């Protein structure tokens, strides 16, 4: 079944990451601990988000590159088909032209 919600997988993933980051940040601020511990946890959280975002970006780049290559292949395939069809049309036109010229010369004799 298709996803008709209007949200792409990337949007949902980014919302998930953002929600997790906000939730973790609030938990850190509300938990009883020293300022140094809180800063260290926030730095760790920021690194995690940065790493996950980087991984997602790399996956997205790979998918985009793959789709571009698929598109190029499709364009080349269709270009080849169209070129063949044009050549076949030209050949058919020449044959018909020759047939009509022969017919005209026969009727003119």
Protein Blocks (a to p, Z undefined) as FASTA:
>chain_A
ZZfkopafklmmmmmmmmmmmmmmmmmmmpgcdfklmmmmmmmmmmmmmmmmmmmmmmmm
mmmmmmmmmmmmmmmmmmmmmmmmmmmmmmmmmmmmmmmmmmmmmmmZZ
